[in-house]
C-alpha cells in the first residue's frame, strides 16, 4: 500500500481534476492578467463629461460614481 497523501498533494490533485473537467488552467499558471468579460469593462468618458458633477444618464442628479454610464450596464 502507498503512503498517505499530504494536504498539498490532495489539493494539487483536486485542482488538476477540476481543471481537466472544466477545460481551464489555474490563473497562477497563466501569463498576464485574467480574462475580463466585456460586461465588466469600463469605457473612457470625454474630459468634459468627467469634469461635470451631473450624471450622464440622469442629468438632474449628481453623479454617484456607480459606473453604469461607463459600462454595458451589467
Secondary structure by P-SEA (a helix, b strand, c coil): ccccccaaaaaaaaaaaaaaaaccccccccccccccccccbbbbcccccccccccccccccccccccccccccc
